[in-house]
Structure formats: structure tokens, C-alpha cells
């Protein structure tokens, strides 16, 4: 079961794991024209120490829309330096997709943090 959009608005959390990986999530509603979806988000899973198995910044995988107005929604994955352009399924569906992509347990609902 996913979180709803109201719960995700303003949600930020990071968790560092004993294996040297990290999950960072940041989600905000916005009326900025640079984000036509109405959301600015990053769902990031990576390593604290970049290696030959990550992107240069330690990313293992990341969904973001940092340049939504020009590049749209992106999925970055190690070892491919070129992100995949994805269709935006809605913030709740993308949040769930992220957790289904990575090998870490889902954080509790945003309202419990």
C-alpha cells in the first residue's frame, strides 16, 4: 500500500546503512514553472563511497526531476551515465516504484517519522 500525495508533500528523510549505502528522499509540491508536474522530488539509493559499481556521485539508482522542464523525469542507474527518461506515473506510484527497485526495507509512512 502506498502513501498518499498529502503525506509525501514536504517529506524528507535519509538513512545510512551498515553496508555503506544510503537512501535519501525529498518530495515537495511546487508551483514553480520548472516543475510542470507540480512536484520536485528525488528518490536516491547510493553508496557513501563511489566505486566502479556506482555513478561518480555514488548513485546506484535515482529517480528525480531536477530538470523537469527541459529533461522531464529521469531514472539514473549505475553504470549508465545517461539517465532514462520515464513517464511520471504520479508521486505516490513513483514512491512505491522506488522502494520496489532497491534492496532496502521501505521507511515507515511519512506521517510516522
Backbone as JSON Lines, residues from 0, in Angstrom:
{"i":0,"aa":"X","n":[0.84,-1.19,0.0],"ca":[0.0,0.0,0.0],"c":[0.88,1.24,0.0]}
{"i":1,"aa":"X","n":[0.61,2.19,-0.85],"ca":[1.42,3.38,-0.96],"c":[1.01,4.48,-0.01]}
{"i":2,"aa":"X","n":[1.8,5.52,-0.01],"ca":[1.49,6.73,0.74],"c":[0.7,7.64,-0.17]}
{"i":3,"aa":"X","n":[-0.13,8.51,0.41],"ca":[-0.84,9.42,-0.48],"c":[-0.05,10.71,-0.65]}
{"i":4,"aa":"X","n":[-0.43,11.49,-1.65],"ca":[0.32,12.68,-2.03],"c":[0.42,13.67,-0.88]}
{"i":5,"aa":"X","n":[-0.65,13.85,-0.11],"ca":[-0.59,14.8,1.0],"c":[0.44,14.38,2.04]}
{"i":6,"aa":"X","n":[0.57,13.09,2.29],"ca":[1.58,12.6,3.24],"c":[3.0,12.82,2.72]}
{"i":7,"aa":"X","n":[3.18,12.73,1.41],"ca":[4.51,12.87,0.82],"c":[4.96,14.32,0.67]}
{"i":8,"aa":"X","n":[4.02,15.26,0.59],"ca":[4.37,16.66,0.43],"c":[5.22,17.15,1.61]}
{"i":9,"aa":"X","n":[6.42,17.62,1.32],"ca":[7.32,18.1,2.36],"c":[8.13,17.03,3.05]}
{"i":10,"aa":"X","n":[8.04,15.79,2.56],"ca":[8.73,14.67,3.19],"c":[10.21,14.65,2.82]}
{"i":11,"aa":"X","n":[11.05,14.59,3.82],"ca":[12.5,14.43,3.62],"c":[13.0,13.45,4.64]}
{"i":12,"aa":"X","n":[13.82,12.54,4.16],"ca":[14.42,11.57,5.08],"c":[15.65,10.96,4.43]}
{"i":13,"aa":"X","n":[16.63,10.66,5.26],"ca":[17.83,9.97,4.8],"c":[18.16,8.9,5.83]}
{"i":14,"aa":"X","n":[18.63,7.78,5.36],"ca":[19.02,6.7,6.25],"c":[20.32,6.1,5.72]}
{"i":15,"aa":"X","n":[21.31,6.0,6.59],"ca":[22.58,5.38,6.24],"c":[22.58,3.97,6.82]}
{"i":16,"aa":"X","n":[23.01,3.01,6.01],"ca":[23.01,1.61,6.41],"c":[24.42,1.12,6.72]}
{"i":17,"aa":"X","n":[24.5,0.04,7.5],"ca":[25.79,-0.51,7.91],"c":[26.65,-0.95,6.73]}
{"i":18,"aa":"X","n":[26.02,-1.27,5.6],"ca":[26.78,-1.72,4.43],"c":[27.36,-0.56,3.61]}
{"i":19,"aa":"X","n":[27.22,0.67,4.12],"ca":[27.78,1.84,3.44],"c":[26.89,2.44,2.37]}
{"i":20,"aa":"X","n":[25.63,1.99,2.32],"ca":[24.68,2.57,1.38],"c":[23.8,3.58,2.11]}
{"i":21,"aa":"X","n":[23.11,4.38,1.31],"ca":[22.25,5.42,1.84],"c":[21.0,5.54,0.98]}
{"i":22,"aa":"X","n":[19.89,5.86,1.63],"ca":[18.65,6.19,0.93],"c":[18.31,7.62,1.33]}
{"i":23,"aa":"X","n":[18.09,8.47,0.32],"ca":[17.68,9.86,0.55],"c":[16.4,10.12,-0.24]}
{"i":24,"aa":"X","n":[15.42,10.69,0.44],"ca":[14.16,11.01,-0.19],"c":[13.83,12.47,0.12]}
{"i":25,"aa":"X","n":[13.42,13.18,-0.91],"ca":[12.97,14.56,-0.74],"c":[11.82,14.78,-1.71]}
{"i":26,"aa":"X","n":[10.67,15.22,-1.19],"ca":[9.47,15.42,-2.0],"c":[8.79,16.71,-1.57]}
{"i":27,"aa":"X","n":[8.48,17.57,-2.52],"ca":[7.77,18.82,-2.23],"c":[6.84,19.18,-3.38]}
{"i":28,"aa":"X","n":[5.64,19.64,-3.02],"ca":[4.78,20.24,-4.04],"c":[5.37,21.6,-4.4]}
{"i":29,"aa":"X","n":[5.16,22.01,-5.64],"ca":[5.67,23.31,-6.06],"c":[4.8,23.88,-7.17]}
{"i":30,"aa":"X","n":[4.75,25.2,-7.21],"ca":[4.05,25.88,-8.32],"c":[5.06,26.48,-9.29]}
{"i":31,"aa":"X","n":[6.33,26.17,-9.1],"ca":[7.41,26.64,-9.97],"c":[7.2,26.08,-11.38]}
{"i":32,"aa":"X","n":[7.24,26.95,-12.38],"ca":[7.02,26.54,-13.77],"c":[8.06,25.53,-14.25]}
{"i":33,"aa":"X","n":[9.2,25.43,-13.59],"ca":[10.24,24.46,-13.96],"c":[9.82,23.03,-13.64]}
{"i":34,"aa":"X","n":[8.72,22.87,-12.89],"ca":[8.22,21.55,-12.5],"c":[6.75,21.42,-12.88]}
{"i":35,"aa":"X","n":[6.47,21.19,-14.17],"ca":[5.08,21.13,-14.64],"c":[4.22,20.08,-13.93]}
{"i":36,"aa":"X","n":[4.84,19.05,-13.37],"ca":[4.08,18.02,-12.66],"c":[3.52,18.53,-11.34]}
{"i":37,"aa":"X","n":[4.07,19.65,-10.86],"ca":[3.66,20.16,-9.56],"c":[4.45,19.59,-8.4]}
{"i":38,"aa":"X","n":[5.46,18.78,-8.72],"ca":[6.29,18.12,-7.7],"c":[7.76,18.35,-8.01]}
{"i":39,"aa":"X","n":[8.55,18.5,-6.96],"ca":[10.01,18.46,-7.05],"c":[10.44,17.31,-6.15]}
{"i":40,"aa":"X","n":[11.15,16.34,-6.71],"ca":[11.45,15.14,-5.92],"c":[12.8,14.53,-6.28]}
{"i":41,"aa":"X","n":[13.33,13.79,-5.33],"ca":[14.48,12.91,-5.53],"c":[14.26,11.68,-4.68]}
{"i":42,"aa":"X","n":[14.38,10.51,-5.28],"ca":[14.39,9.23,-4.58],"c":[15.74,8.61,-4.91]}
{"i":43,"aa":"X","n":[16.66,8.61,-3.97],"ca":[18.05,8.24,-4.23],"c":[18.49,7.06,-3.38]}
{"i":44,"aa":"X","n":[19.12,6.09,-4.03],"ca":[19.78,4.96,-3.36],"c":[21.21,4.95,-3.86]}
{"i":45,"aa":"X","n":[22.16,4.98,-2.94],"ca":[23.54,5.03,-3.37],"c":[24.51,4.53,-2.33]}
{"i":46,"aa":"X","n":[25.77,4.73,-2.64],"ca":[26.87,4.33,-1.77],"c":[27.52,5.59,-1.21]}
{"i":47,"aa":"X","n":[27.95,5.53,0.04],"ca":[28.65,6.66,0.63],"c":[30.02,6.87,-0.01]}
{"i":48,"aa":"X","n":[30.58,5.81,-0.57],"ca":[31.88,5.87,-1.24],"c":[31.72,5.43,-2.69]}
{"i":49,"aa":"X","n":[31.81,6.36,-3.63],"ca":[31.69,5.99,-5.04],"c":[32.72,4.91,-5.41]}
{"i":50,"aa":"X","n":[32.33,4.06,-6.33],"ca":[33.2,2.97,-6.77],"c":[32.93,2.7,-8.24]}
{"i":51,"aa":"X","n":[33.6,1.68,-8.77],"ca":[33.37,1.3,-10.16],"c":[31.97,0.71,-10.36]}
{"i":52,"aa":"X","n":[31.23,0.46,-9.29],"ca":[29.88,-0.08,-9.39],"c":[28.8,0.98,-9.2]}
{"i":53,"aa":"X","n":[29.21,2.26,-9.12],"ca":[28.26,3.35,-8.95],"c":[28.56,4.44,-9.98]}
{"i":54,"aa":"X","n":[27.66,5.41,-10.06],"ca":[27.98,6.61,-10.83],"c":[29.01,7.41,-10.04]}
{"i":55,"aa":"X","n":[29.56,8.46,-10.64],"ca":[30.61,9.24,-10.0],"c":[30.23,9.79,-8.63]}
{"i":56,"aa":"X","n":[28.94,10.09,-8.44],"ca":[28.48,10.65,-7.16],"c":[28.04,9.58,-6.17]}
{"i":57,"aa":"X","n":[28.27,8.31,-6.49],"ca":[27.89,7.21,-5.6],"c":[26.5,6.66,-5.86]}
{"i":58,"aa":"X","n":[25.79,7.21,-6.83],"ca":[24.44,6.75,-7.14],"c":[24.43,5.31,-7.63]}
{"i":59,"aa":"X","n":[23.54,4.53,-7.04],"ca":[23.24,3.19,-7.55],"c":[21.98,3.3,-8.42]}
{"i":60,"aa":"X","n":[20.96,3.98,-7.9],"ca":[19.8,4.35,-8.71],"c":[19.13,5.57,-8.1]}
{"i":61,"aa":"X","n":[18.5,6.36,-8.98],"ca":[17.83,7.57,-8.5],"c":[16.73,7.96,-9.48]}
{"i":62,"aa":"X","n":[15.58,8.28,-8.94],"ca":[14.51,8.91,-9.7],"c":[14.52,10.39,-9.31]}
{"i":63,"aa":"X","n":[14.5,11.28,-10.32],"ca":[14.41,12.71,-9.99],"c":[13.85,13.48,-11.17]}
{"i":64,"aa":"X","n":[13.49,14.72,-10.88],"ca":[13.02,15.63,-11.92],"c":[13.71,16.98,-11.77]}
{"i":65,"aa":"X","n":[15.0,16.96,-11.48],"ca":[15.76,18.18,-11.24],"c":[15.7,19.15,-12.42]}
{"i":66,"aa":"X","n":[15.49,18.64,-13.62],"ca":[15.4,19.49,-14.81],"c":[14.14,19.14,-15.59]}
{"i":67,"aa":"X","n":[13.02,19.04,-14.87],"ca":[11.79,18.54,-15.49],"c":[11.36,19.35,-16.71]}
{"i":68,"aa":"X","n":[11.51,20.66,-16.66],"ca":[11.03,21.48,-17.77],"c":[11.84,21.28,-19.05]}
{"i":69,"aa":"X","n":[13.07,20.79,-18.93],"ca":[13.9,20.56,-20.12],"c":[14.2,19.08,-20.37]}
{"i":70,"aa":"X","n":[14.37,18.31,-19.31],"ca":[14.75,16.9,-19.47],"c":[13.66,15.92,-19.03]}
{"i":71,"aa":"X","n":[12.61,16.43,-18.42],"ca":[11.49,15.63,-17.92],"c":[11.89,14.83,-16.68]}
{"i":72,"aa":"X","n":[11.28,13.68,-16.5],"ca":[11.53,12.84,-15.32],"c":[12.59,11.81,-15.69]}
{"i":73,"aa":"X","n":[13.54,11.59,-14.78],"ca":[14.68,10.73,-15.1],"c":[14.86,9.61,-14.09]}
{"i":74,"aa":"X","n":[15.39,8.51,-14.61],"ca":[15.82,7.38,-13.79],"c":[17.29,7.17,-14.09]}
{"i":75,"aa":"X","n":[18.13,7.39,-13.08],"ca":[19.57,7.2,-13.2],"c":[19.91,5.84,-12.6]}
{"i":76,"aa":"X","n":[20.78,5.11,-13.27],"ca":[21.19,3.81,-12.75],"c":[22.66,3.58,-13.06]}
{"i":77,"aa":"X","n":[23.38,3.08,-12.06],"ca":[24.79,2.73,-12.26],"c":[24.81,1.59,-13.26]}
{"i":78,"aa":"X","n":[25.58,1.55,-14.02],"ca":[26.75,2.15,-14.57],"c":[26.47,2.93,-15.84]}
{"i":79,"aa":"X","n":[25.26,3.33,-16.06],"ca":[24.88,4.06,-17.26],"c":[24.92,5.56,-16.98]}
{"i":80,"aa":"X","n":[25.82,6.3,-17.63],"ca":[25.92,7.73,-17.38],"c":[24.74,8.53,-17.93]}
{"i":81,"aa":"X","n":[23.97,7.94,-18.84],"ca":[22.83,8.63,-19.43],"c":[21.53,8.15,-18.78]}
{"i":82,"aa":"X","n":[20.81,9.07,-18.13],"ca":[19.57,8.64,-17.47],"c":[18.49,8.26,-18.49]}
{"i":83,"aa":"X","n":[17.61,7.39,-18.03],"ca":[16.44,7.0,-18.83],"c":[15.34,8.02,-18.57]}
{"i":84,"aa":"X","n":[14.71,8.51,-19.61],"ca":[13.55,9.39,-19.46],"c":[12.35,8.5,-19.2]}
{"i":85,"aa":"X","n":[11.62,8.8,-18.13],"ca":[10.46,7.99,-17.76],"c":[9.19,8.82,-17.8]}
{"i":86,"aa":"X","n":[8.06,8.15,-17.95],"ca":[6.77,8.81,-17.8],"c":[6.5,8.95,-16.31]}
{"i":87,"aa":"X","n":[5.97,10.07,-15.91],"ca":[5.66,10.32,-14.5],"c":[4.3,9.7,-14.17]}
{"i":88,"aa":"X","n":[4.29,8.65,-13.33],"ca":[3.04,7.96,-13.02],"c":[2.25,8.59,-11.88]}
{"i":89,"aa":"X","n":[2.75,9.68,-11.32],"ca":[2.18,10.27,-10.1],"c":[3.17,10.04,-8.97]}
{"i":90,"aa":"X","n":[3.16,10.93,-8.0],"ca":[4.17,10.87,-6.94],"c":[4.03,9.62,-6.07]}
{"i":91,"aa":"X","n":[2.79,9.2,-5.79],"ca":[2.61,8.01,-4.97],"c":[3.13,6.76,-5.66]}
{"i":92,"aa":"X","n":[2.8,6.61,-6.94],"ca":[3.25,5.44,-7.7],"c":[4.77,5.43,-7.85]}
{"i":93,"aa":"X","n":[5.37,6.6,-8.03],"ca":[6.82,6.65,-8.19],"c":[7.52,6.32,-6.87]}
{"i":94,"aa":"X","n":[6.96,6.79,-5.76],"ca":[7.49,6.46,-4.43],"c":[7.49,4.94,-4.24]}
{"i":95,"aa":"X","n":[6.39,4.3,-4.58],"ca":[6.31,2.84,-4.46],"c":[7.26,2.14,-5.43]}
{"i":96,"aa":"X","n":[7.37,2.65,-6.66],"ca":[8.28,2.05,-7.65],"c":[9.72,2.09,-7.13]}
{"i":97,"aa":"X","n":[10.11,3.23,-6.53],"ca":[11.47,3.36,-5.98],"c":[11.72,2.25,-4.96]}
{"i":98,"aa":"X","n":[10.81,2.08,-4.02],"ca":[11.02,1.07,-2.98],"c":[11.02,-0.35,-3.55]}
{"i":99,"aa":"X","n":[10.3,-0.57,-4.63],"ca":[10.31,-1.88,-5.28],"c":[11.57,-2.11,-6.11]}
{"i":100,"aa":"X","n":[12.33,-1.05,-6.37],"ca":[13.55,-1.12,-7.17],"c":[14.78,-1.43,-6.33]}
{"i":101,"aa":"X","n":[14.79,-0.98,-5.09],"ca":[16.01,-1.1,-4.27],"c":[15.9,-2.23,-3.24]}
{"i":102,"aa":"X","n":[17.05,-2.74,-2.77],"ca":[17.04,-3.87,-1.83],"c":[17.04,-3.43,-0.36]}
{"i":103,"aa":"X","n":[16.29,-2.39,-0.03],"ca":[16.21,-1.91,1.35],"c":[14.76,-1.89,1.77]}
{"i":104,"aa":"X","n":[14.51,-2.07,3.07],"ca":[13.12,-2.03,3.53],"c":[12.56,-0.61,3.48]}
{"i":105,"aa":"X","n":[11.31,-0.52,3.1],"ca":[10.64,0.77,2.97],"c":[10.57,1.46,4.33]}
{"i":106,"aa":"X","n":[10.84,2.77,4.33],"ca":[10.65,3.56,5.55],"c":[9.18,3.48,5.93]}
{"i":107,"aa":"X","n":[8.9,3.7,7.19],"ca":[7.51,3.77,7.62],"c":[6.8,4.92,6.92]}
{"i":108,"aa":"X","n":[5.49,4.97,7.0],"ca":[4.75,6.07,6.37],"c":[5.32,7.42,6.82]}
{"i":109,"aa":"X","n":[5.33,8.39,5.91],"ca":[5.87,9.7,6.25],"c":[5.28,10.31,7.51]}
{"i":110,"aa":"X","n":[4.02,10.06,7.79],"ca":[3.38,10.65,8.96],"c":[3.88,10.03,10.26]}
{"i":111,"aa":"X","n":[4.57,8.89,10.2],"ca":[5.1,8.25,11.41],"c":[6.48,8.74,11.76]}
{"i":112,"aa":"X","n":[7.14,9.47,10.86],"ca":[8.53,9.9,11.09],"c":[8.6,11.12,11.98]}
